[in-house]
Amino acid sequence: MAVKQNDFGAIGMNPVYRKASYALGAHRLHQLPPDEGVEVAFAGRSNAGKSSALNTITGISSLARISKMPGRTQQINFFRLDENRYLVDLPGYGYAKVPERVKLHWQHTLERYLQTRLSLRGLVLVMDIRHPLKEFDRQMLLWCRQVGMPVHILLSKADKLKRGAAQRSLQTVENHLRSIQMEQVEAQLFSSLKRQGIEQAQARLDIWFG
């Protein structure tokens, strides 16, 4: 799949992420690349803006496919930064217009990937700022706490709320993190449309990728 480069502007962009290119898509775990190097995965509900966040952080407008139909990403997509580092786009959770057997397949596949993938160093959890902490989000946070998986939260579509409302949503998430004893997890405002929060998100990726 060819990826069209699109200049989103150089200010604040780490050039490493602009090297991202599509490597492969896997429907089953045996199709994944060798479990070596470093991976950072992006997870979120199917309409949370996950693909847009990936495109904005890398500065490549068509890296991850974007569709108005929730659940377009129905495979584990790997984007190569170099020989040893990948960004991973996980299937959006909550897509309703697929058979139940497909939902169950992806639930099992994602659980196995997250639990067994040794090269996975961190999880970026994308939440729609207007609807944070849905059941899936809470489940993912509890799982990350249980297994010690580093996680970073992007409150996407921050441009949809006024500043005060956005800050209140951020505070709600931070309060929840404290309540489940995950104070070390950082949450931030993010907007693909306004290009808000890119440097902060990249700084977290820099730490995980080393």
N, C-alpha and C positions, 0 to 999 in steps of 0.2 A: 504494500500500500504506500503510495507516494505521499509525502508530507510536504505541503506547501509552506514555505517560510513567509512569515508576514511580520514586518517590523512594527512592533508595538511601541517602540521608543527605547532608547538605550539607558535612560536614567533609571538607576536603581536595579538594573537587570544584571544578575550574575551570568556571565557568558557561558558558564558550564551548562546551564539548563537549556540554553538555546541550541545545544548540540543534540538534544533529545530526538530520537528517531524511532519509528515503529519497528519492533523486533519480531513479535509474534503474539498470537492470541490463543489461549488454551481453554478448551471446554472441560477438560479432565486433568487431574493432577499429573498423570504420567506424561502429559504434553508440555509441562513446564520446563524451562531451561534448567541446566544443572544447578543444584542448590549450593552456590558458591558466590563469593563477592558480597555486595551490599544491595539490599532492596528497601525502598520506602513505598508503602502502599497507601492509596487513597480510597477511603470508604465513605459511604453516605447513602441516604435514601435516594431513590431514583430521580427525584425532582429537586434535590438540594443544591445543584449547581456544581457537582463534582468535576464533570468534564470541562466546564468553563474555567474552573479554578486551575486545573492542570494546564490548560492552554495559556492562561494568563501568567502563571508562574514561570512557564518555559518561554513565553513570548512567541509561541507558534500557534497561530489561530486555528489550525485544523489538525493539531496533534491528536486530540481525543475527539471523537465524533460527538456532535451536539444535536439533539433531536427534541422537537416539541412533544414527542411521544415518550413519556416516562418509561425507563427500563430498556433503552436502546442498547446499553452496554450489557451484554449477556454472555460475556466471556472474560477471562482474566487477561488483560492486555498489558504487555511488557513494552516499555519504551527505554531504549538503551541510551545512556549518557556516555559511557565508554565501555571497555571490555569487562569491567568488574562492577559497574553500578547501573541500577535500573530504577525507574519510576514505574509503579504498577497501578493500573486502573482496575479496581474490583467492580464486579457487577452491582448496579444500584439495587438497593434493597427496597422492596415494597411495590414492585411493578405488579399491577393487578391483572393485566390482560394477557396472562400466560397460563397454561395448564398447571394444575396443582403439582403434578409430577415434576415439572420444570422448576417450580419454586423449591420443592424438596431437594431436588438434585443440587441446586445452587446453595441452599442452606448447608447441606452436608459438605460440598466441595469447599466453600469458604471456611467453614469451621476447621476442616482438615488443613487447609492452606495456612490459616492463621496460627494453628496449634503446632504444626510440624515444620514450617519453613525456617531453617536455621539462618538463612541470609537476611531475613526480614528484621530490620533494625528499628523501625518505627512505623506508626500508623497515623496518617492525617485523616481526621474525622470531620467531614464537612456537614454542617447543619444549616438549614435555612434560618436566618436570624429571626424570621417572623414566627417560626414553629420549631424552636429548639427542644432538645431533650425528649424526642418521641421515644416510643418503646425500644426501637432498634438502637437509638443513640445510647440510651441507658444500659442496654444489654452489652453493647460494645465496650462501654466504659468499665463496667463491672468485670467483663472478661479480661480487659487489659490490666486492670488492677490485680486480678487473680494470678495471671501469668507473668506479671512484671513487664508488660509490653509498653514501651514509651509511646505516648500519644500526644498529638497536637490538634487543637480544635480550631477550625475556620468557621466563623459565623458568616456565611456567605450572603450575598444580596443585601449588604448593609446599606446600599443606596436606596432601598425600598422604605427605610424608616428615617425619620428625622433624628438628629443627633442625640437628643435626650432619650428617645425610645430605644435607639440602638444601644446606648450605654446601659439602660435598664435591662435589656436582654442579655448583654454581656455579664452584668452583675448577677443575674439569675443563674446563668451557667456557672459562674465562679462560685456562687454560694452552694450550688449542687455539688461541685467538685470538692469543696470543703466538707460537705455533709457525708460524702462517701470516702473521705480521707484520701483524696487525690490532689492535694494542694500543689504537687509538683507539676501537674499538667497545666499547660498554658493555653488560654483561649484568646482569640483575637477577632477583631472586625475585619471583614474581607469583602471586597466588591470587584468583580471582574469588569463591570461596566465602567466604574470610576477608577479602576486600577489602584484600589486602596488595599494596603496591607501586604503588598508583594515582598518588600524587603524583609519584613518580619517573618513571613512564611519561609523565604529562602534562607534566612539565618538559621532557622530550625533544621531545615534540610541539610545545610552545611555541616551542622554538628553531627547529624546522624551519618552522613556520608563520609565524614572525617576529612 
